[in-house]
Amino acid sequence: MKYLALAFALVALLSFTASSQIVSFGLGANVTFPSADLKDNLATGYGLTGLAHFGLIPLVDLTGGAEYIKFTDNNSATGTGAGSAFGLLVGGRM
């Protein structure tokens, strides 16, 4: 009987651990509109975002991601406005 109780406890513990370790990934597209002084040299920017979601325990999740945005030149005569940007996203939720 002791071994049966121990087996049930072990199965319950393993299933709890397996269900709380959920990992999901996502991919998104960005459109960025420059403002203020930046819009004089840069046109609309386009990019990609990669996201990850890690379920640590049933009540706490960790989220993170990385993004890349490429801006196009607003003044094609001078060719001095192109650029790019990288961003890192980190967060949590309950």
N, C-alpha and C positions, 0 to 999 in steps of 0.2 A: 504494500500500500504506500510506503514511503517513496519507493521508486516511481510509482505512478504519479504521485503528487509532484515529485521533482521533475518528471518528464513534462507534465502539463505546465509547470512554471517555466521550464526552459523553452518550450514551444511558444508560450505567451511572450516571454522576453524577446526571443528572436523575431517573432512577427511584429512586435512593437518597434524594434530597432529597424527592421527592414522597411516598415511603412513610413517611418519618420525621415528616412534618407532619400527624399525625392529630389531629383535634379531635372530641370527642364531648361531648354534653350530656345531663343527666339532671334529673329532677324527682322530689322525694320529699315525703312527708307526715310531720309530726312530732306526737307526743303527749308533753307534758311534765307531770310530776307535781311540784308544788312540795313542798318539805320545810322543816323547822325553822320559823322564824317566818313565812316566806312563806306557808305553807299555812294560817295563821290568816285571812288576808285574800283569798287567791286560790285558785280551784279549778283544775282541770285546764286546761292550755293546749294549743292546737291551732295548727298552722302549716304552712308550706311551705318547702322547701329547693330551691334551684336549684344544680346542680353542673356544672362544666366540667372537662374533661381534655384537656391539650395534650401531644402527644408531641413533645418537642424533638429528641431524637436517639434511636436505637433503645434506649439503656440508661437514659435519663433522661426522666421525665415530670413535668409541672407540673400540680397540681390546685388547684382553687379553687371557692368557692361562696358563696352568701349565703342567709340564712334569716330568716324572720319568724315570730314566735310571738305569738299573741293569748291572753291569760289572761282568764278569766271571773271575775266577782265571786263570792266565796264567801258573802258576807253581803248578800243582796238587800235587807234592811231599811235598811242605811246607804248602800249603793251606792258605797262608797269603795275597793273592792278591784280594780277592773279595770285592766289594763295591757297593754303589749306590749313585745316585745324584738326587736332586730335582731342578727344575728351574721354575721361574715365568717369563712370557712374558707380557709386557704392551706396548701399542703403540696407535697411532692415525693416521688417514689418512684423506685427503681432496680430 
